Amino acid sequence: MEIVTGEVEVHVRRVFDNLRAVAKAAGGDLSNAVKLNVYLTDLGNFQTVNKVMAEYFAQPYPARAAIGVSALPRGAVVEVDAVLVL
């Protein structure tokens, strides 16, 4: 329950690692994701999200939306939710 420190890429990797753990706990994996919502406090970081996402997901990538927000809980810079089809 702690926010990682460091470059935005570190935050993005932690988010996708956590998302992978949730998918696994539900009996699936990230290949079951069909839709992602990416919340960013700075939409300029979306390129970093794309770069890291390519390491966690295979093509065709899930549908996704990028939403710019003024703040996220606990000072996070990125948050992702996903819809999985299991």
N, C-alpha and C positions, 0 to 999 in steps of 0.2 A: 504494500500500500504506500510505497514511496515513489516519488517522481525521480527519474534518473536525471543526472546532470550531464552537460556536455553539448556538443553540436546537435543540431536538429536531427541529423541522421541517426544519432544514438536514440533519440526519443522515438523516431519512426520505427526503428528496429524493435524497440521494446514493445511498442503497440502491436506490431505484427506477431511478435513472439507470444504475447499475451492472448491475442486473438486465436493463434494456432492452438494454444493450450485449452482455450474454451471450446474450440471446435472438437478437439480430441476428447475432452470430457463429455461432449454430447454424442460421441460415437462416430465422428467424422474427421475431416481434415480441411485444410484451406481449399482443396480442389472442389469441395461441396459448396463454396461460396458463389452465389449468383448475383449479389448486389452489395456494394459497399457505400457507406456514407463517410466521407473524410471531413472532419471538422478541423480547421486550421485558424490559429490566431493571426497568421500572416500567409495570405494566399501565394506569396512569392516563394514559399517553401514547397509548392506542389510538385515542382521538378524533382525535388529530393524524394518525395513520396513515390513518384513514378519510378525513379531509379531503384529504390529499395523494394517496391512492390514487385518489380520484375524478377527479383530473387526469391520471392515467396510464392508467387502465382505463376501458372503456366498459361500460355495463350490457348484459347481465347480468354482474355481476362474477364473477371466479373464486371457487370455494369457498375458504374460508380458516379458519385456526385461529390464535388468539392464545395464545402460550405465555409465561408469566412465568418468567423465569430469574434466578438470583442474580447472574450475571455473564456477559459475553460476551468473546471474545478481544479483546485490545488495548484494553480499556476501552470498547468500543462500547456504545451504548444500544439499538440496534435491529439486527436481522439478519432477512433474508427469504430463504426458498428457494422455488422454484417448480417445478411440473410443467408442461411445455409439450407440446402435441400438435402435431407438425409434419407 
